[in-house]
Amino acid sequence: MKKRVQLNMVMLLSGLVLLCFTVQAGQELTGAGATFPEPLYVKMFDTYYNQTGAKVNYQGIGSGGGIQQLLQQTVDFGGTDAFMTPEEMSKAPNNIAILHFPTCLGAVVVTYNVEGNPVLKLTPEVIADIFLGKILKWDDSRIAGLNPGVKLPSTPIMVVHRSDGSGTSFVFTEYLSKVSKEWMKKVGTGKAVNWPAGIGGKGNPGVAQLVKQSSGAIGYVELTYAEQNKMPYASIRNKSGEFIKASLQSVSAAANVDMPADTRVSLTDTAAKDGYPISSFTWVIFYKEQNYKGRDQVRARELIKLFQWMIRDGQKHAVELLYAPLAAEAVKKAEAIIRSATYNGQPLIK
């Protein structure tokens, strides 16, 4: 009888240990940030859940919000299209190092709502002057001269920009700062800037919706949002003098640059002959040391497993959603960054 009671106790304790491990392993991982890669992340995390049973909840709140939530340690990881500055990273609690790894490449396109939805050609100078509020109508001679044979209306141009802190805005304003001295002097580069003209929309979806419903509007969104909403977008003259339309091929061409070990590199205004000039990596950001704010080691390991899946199997979803997948060299550097994560100073991956 005594042995039976002992056996039952052992089984009960074993069951509790198993239950405890299952609950820990089944914890929902959380991320927040950039809307630029959100369609890809939604697809990735849905596939990951179906394959592993591990849930990942990602909220597209803009890159600025993702950075802030990571600094506040309210999410497991952030998403950003603008790699963090040294000043931003210095705000991490207890000076924990923040790491970046790229997940894909995308394009910021200039989309518009013009009668007939013509495919327009635009130069960097014209784009800058439109967003500076200096070109006010669609039939302006500078736009018409680039598009002979296209009937342009005298409709007023309504600029639409992001209202939230945004990596997409960072990429776009970084590009404008490189190609326009006036823009660099008056506005500059940032996730949030003082826009000289226009109205704001929240997230890529908000800008896309405002442009789509407003005659004469022009804005900037990630390529996938323009395609999903069947919106036209401009071919843009690059540094080599070629008018390039955003595509998987032209975005991949823009990434033909040397990537540093920390992967924090700018691709805008690329010198690549066939490269689309407003291209960018987008990054996941996370803490190198994973033992913080009561996190357990099981959760930390689950996070690292997710990251490895994203840069390996998850890449197959990029092309179908019009993102360029990581090249082999980028995957290699991302893998090294992920493998450098620690728990109590010890590698999470042996």
VOGU-3710 file (C-alpha; in Angstrom, 3 decimals, decimal comma):
1> mkkrvqlnmv> 0,000/0,000/0,000  2,821/2,333/0,986  4,647/1,601/-2,285  1,473/2,293/-4,268  1,070/5,691/-2,572  4,717/6,503/-3,282  4,289/5,481/-6,921  1,176/7,649/-7,254  3,042/10,594/-5,729  5,909/10,134/-8,178
11> mllsglvllc> 3,472/9,999/-11,099  1,681/13,098/-9,810  4,914/15,036/-9,411  6,087/13,894/-12,838  2,804/15,075/-14,305  3,176/18,457/-12,614  6,719/18,837/-13,950  5,533/17,921/-17,456  2,601/20,325/-17,155  4,910/23,092/-15,956
21> ftvqagqelt> 7,280/22,530/-18,891  4,377/22,437/-21,346  2,981/25,723/-20,050  6,396/27,363/-20,275  7,093/26,009/-23,734  3,629/27,040/-24,877  3,982/30,644/-23,783  3,048/33,110/-26,494  6,046/35,011/-27,800  5,344/38,676/-28,440
31> gagatfpepl> 6,777/41,190/-30,862  5,851/44,675/-32,035  7,078/47,302/-34,441  7,429/47,891/-38,165  4,392/47,608/-40,420  6,776/47,433/-43,419  7,285/43,615/-42,982  4,006/42,929/-41,185  2,349/40,962/-44,034  5,404/38,690/-44,167
41> yvkmfdtyyn> 5,548/38,251/-40,387  1,847/37,378/-40,225  2,419/34,652/-42,825  5,620/33,424/-41,172  4,139/33,212/-37,689  0,988/31,480/-38,889  3,104/28,844/-40,646  5,376/28,521/-37,608  2,377/27,918/-35,340  0,994/25,235/-37,672
51> qtgakvnyqg> 4,377/23,505/-37,757  5,402/23,792/-34,117  2,375/24,791/-32,040  4,313/27,837/-30,788  2,296/31,071/-30,938  3,828/34,407/-31,904  1,810/37,593/-31,526  3,198/40,493/-33,589  1,614/43,952/-33,466  2,370/46,358/-36,322
61> igsgggiqql> 2,664/49,657/-34,436  5,529/51,257/-36,354  9,272/50,971/-35,903  9,388/53,717/-33,279  6,839/51,867/-31,173  8,704/48,590/-31,575  11,947/50,145/-30,374  10,207/51,718/-27,373  8,486/48,476/-26,368  11,763/46,581/-26,564
71> lqqtvdfggt> 13,462/49,227/-24,405  10,574/48,940/-21,933  10,980/45,139/-22,027  7,271/44,571/-22,704  7,898/42,383/-25,793  10,278/39,546/-26,637  11,483/41,278/-29,798  10,953/44,391/-31,849  10,707/45,029/-35,569  12,305/48,056/-37,212
81> dafmtpeems> 13,150/49,290/-40,692  15,608/51,801/-39,239  18,466/50,229/-37,349  18,813/51,661/-33,861  21,246/54,481/-33,224  23,947/54,193/-30,544  21,967/56,751/-28,509  18,815/54,617/-28,676  20,698/51,447/-27,746  22,314/53,208/-24,783
91> kapnniailh> 18,834/53,491/-23,223  18,575/49,715/-22,742  18,070/48,779/-19,064  21,310/47,757/-17,358  23,156/48,452/-20,611  22,148/45,085/-22,068  23,400/44,857/-25,659  20,724/45,011/-28,350  21,281/42,924/-31,472  19,871/43,319/-34,987
101> fptclgavvv> 19,402/40,723/-37,695  17,707/41,258/-41,077  14,673/39,198/-42,053  14,150/40,308/-45,671  14,447/43,242/-48,041  11,630/45,442/-49,190  10,943/48,575/-51,187  9,266/51,852/-50,314  7,268/52,958/-53,347  5,760/56,306/-54,262
111> tynvegnpvl> 2,091/55,604/-54,896  -0,583/57,984/-56,106  -4,231/58,409/-57,053  -4,301/60,073/-60,461  -7,131/59,747/-62,980  -6,472/56,736/-65,205  -3,770/55,412/-62,858  -0,913/55,938/-65,354  2,517/54,466/-64,628  4,582/57,574/-64,027
121> kltpeviadi> 8,296/58,276/-64,071  9,654/60,513/-61,321  13,107/61,849/-60,520  14,532/62,258/-57,011  14,358/66,047/-57,356  10,686/66,016/-58,343  9,750/63,648/-55,512  11,554/65,867/-53,002  9,832/69,009/-54,277  6,403/67,348/-54,180
131> flgkilkwdd> 6,887/66,347/-50,541  8,366/69,792/-49,768  5,081/71,266/-51,005  6,736/73,086/-53,924  5,014/71,190/-56,772  1,292/71,684/-56,254  -0,546/70,214/-59,260  -0,289/67,001/-61,243  0,030/68,783/-64,591  3,090/70,709/-63,398
141> sriaglnpgv> 5,596/70,973/-66,251  8,286/69,093/-64,286  6,048/66,035/-63,934  4,629/66,343/-67,475  8,123/66,639/-68,956  9,100/63,274/-67,481  5,950/61,629/-68,820  5,341/62,656/-72,461  2,123/61,277/-73,861  0,511/60,916/-70,429
151> klpstpimvv> -2,553/63,093/-69,929  -2,167/64,608/-66,476  -5,053/66,446/-64,771  -4,738/69,860/-63,119  -5,832/68,213/-59,861  -4,108/69,588/-56,732  -1,546/67,220/-55,231  -2,366/66,023/-51,707  0,688/64,668/-49,908  0,094/61,761/-47,511
161> hrsdgsgtsf> 2,745/60,774/-44,984  2,982/58,695/-41,829  1,559/60,096/-38,599  3,377/57,596/-36,369  7,050/56,927/-35,702  7,931/54,820/-38,690  10,836/52,918/-40,167  9,203/53,344/-43,567  9,409/57,117/-42,997  13,047/56,721/-41,953
171> vfteylskvs> 13,894/54,903/-45,189  11,990/57,422/-47,306  13,380/60,515/-45,584  16,894/59,059/-45,574  16,572/58,663/-49,344  15,291/62,229/-49,776  18,117/63,553/-47,588  20,653/61,836/-49,839  19,195/63,170/-53,089  18,036/66,658/-52,044
181> kewmkkvgtg> 20,193/69,181/-50,154  17,110/71,295/-49,495  15,288/68,335/-47,957  18,300/67,457/-45,814  18,547/71,066/-44,568  14,847/71,731/-43,975  13,505/68,310/-42,919  16,238/65,714/-42,563  16,032/62,012/-41,769  13,992/60,359/-39,062
191> kavnwpagig> 11,270/57,942/-38,053  9,181/61,041/-37,331  9,891/64,434/-38,937  8,156/67,795/-39,299  6,529/67,275/-42,678  6,377/70,473/-44,784  3,094/69,458/-46,418  0,253/66,993/-46,330  -1,776/64,859/-43,952  -0,815/61,820/-41,883
201> gkgnpgvaql> -1,998/58,216/-41,892  -1,220/55,581/-39,270  0,968/52,742/-40,491  1,474/51,587/-44,061  -2,201/50,505/-44,172  -3,369/53,982/-43,127  -1,303/55,766/-45,773  -2,393/53,299/-48,465  -6,046/53,796/-47,542  -5,814/57,604/-47,562
211> vkqssgaigy> -4,115/57,638/-50,967  -6,590/55,168/-52,409  -9,649/57,131/-51,311  -8,352/60,659/-52,113  -8,216/61,943/-55,691  -4,875/63,633/-56,387  -3,132/62,037/-53,413  0,482/60,871/-53,331  2,194/58,909/-50,562  4,826/56,314/-49,769
221> veltyaeqnk> 4,191/52,733/-48,666  5,928/49,385/-48,669  5,578/47,616/-52,027  3,289/44,872/-50,707  0,688/47,410/-49,557  0,589/49,037/-53,001  0,189/45,652/-54,686  -2,447/44,413/-52,234  -4,495/47,565/-52,811  -3,926/47,517/-56,599
231> mpyasirnks> -2,353/50,971/-56,496  0,063/52,319/-59,131  3,570/53,347/-58,136  6,270/55,314/-59,892  9,415/54,230/-61,657  12,190/56,266/-60,072  15,462/57,413/-61,606  18,365/55,922/-59,688  21,921/57,174/-59,213  22,949/55,509/-62,486
241> gefikaslqs> 20,320/57,479/-64,408  18,032/54,496/-64,978  14,298/54,652/-64,306  13,666/51,605/-62,124  10,371/50,139/-60,955  10,334/48,295/-57,647  10,470/44,514/-58,067  12,094/41,528/-56,403  14,931/41,756/-58,907  15,577/45,498/-58,537
251> vsaaanvdmp> 15,379/45,342/-54,728  17,798/42,402/-54,635  20,137/44,329/-56,938  20,126/47,279/-54,522  21,454/44,970/-51,791  24,621/44,182/-53,729  26,754/45,908/-51,093  29,208/44,851/-48,408  27,336/44,056/-45,203  29,050/44,651/-41,856
261> adtrvsltdt> 29,024/41,921/-39,201  26,256/43,691/-37,251  24,162/43,915/-40,509  23,304/47,593/-39,884  23,667/49,002/-43,397  21,772/51,516/-45,548  20,682/50,625/-49,105  18,946/53,848/-50,157  20,195/55,703/-53,260  22,096/52,593/-54,288
271> aakdgypiss> 24,877/52,823/-56,835  23,830/49,491/-58,361  22,925/50,095/-62,026  19,710/48,054/-61,906  18,960/48,683/-58,231  15,736/50,288/-57,031  16,767/53,407/-55,093  14,384/53,232/-52,103  15,180/49,720/-50,893  15,942/48,580/-47,373
281> ftwvifykeq> 16,545/45,651/-45,097  14,135/45,301/-42,199  15,422/44,017/-38,880  14,358/42,113/-35,785  15,881/43,568/-32,618  16,347/41,689/-29,334  18,502/41,533/-26,232  21,746/39,583/-26,417  21,427/38,532/-22,758  18,064/36,850/-22,389
291> nykgrdqvra> 17,956/36,549/-18,584  16,160/39,775/-17,728  12,924/40,798/-16,031  12,174/37,281/-14,792  12,421/35,540/-18,168  12,944/31,785/-17,961  15,414/29,860/-20,076  12,713/27,857/-21,871  11,170/31,061/-23,220  14,578/32,333/-24,290
301> reliklfqwm> 15,304/29,109/-26,181  11,889/29,251/-27,873  12,679/32,779/-29,062  16,026/31,760/-30,551  14,419/28,746/-32,265  11,879/31,120/-33,831  14,617/33,448/-35,084  16,548/30,579/-36,682  13,385/29,397/-38,418  12,709/32,917/-39,753
311> irdgqkhave> 16,064/33,187/-41,525  15,936/29,591/-42,779  12,575/27,982/-43,599  10,640/31,234/-43,184  12,433/32,825/-46,143  10,363/30,812/-48,603  7,383/33,078/-47,854  9,191/36,280/-48,837  8,858/36,065/-52,611  5,125/35,298/-52,606
321> llyaplaaea> 4,557/38,531/-50,657  6,927/40,635/-52,818  9,791/40,822/-50,358  13,279/39,877/-51,462  14,644/36,959/-49,399  17,999/37,208/-47,679  21,058/36,309/-49,731  23,292/33,520/-48,441  25,828/35,963/-46,977  23,114/37,842/-45,082
331> vkkaeaiirs> 21,746/34,571/-43,688  25,236/33,602/-42,541  25,700/36,886/-40,675  22,192/36,750/-39,209  22,854/33,211/-37,966  26,040/34,352/-36,205  24,143/37,168/-34,478  21,346/34,865/-33,325  23,813/32,265/-32,049  25,533/34,916/-29,936
341> atyngqplik> 22,489/35,190/-27,625  23,154/34,162/-24,021  21,368/33,243/-20,798  23,336/34,040/-17,629  26,284/34,673/-19,903  26,168/31,171/-21,374  25,313/30,510/-25,054  21,689/29,503/-25,588  22,777/27,426/-28,587  25,722/25,098/-28,162
//
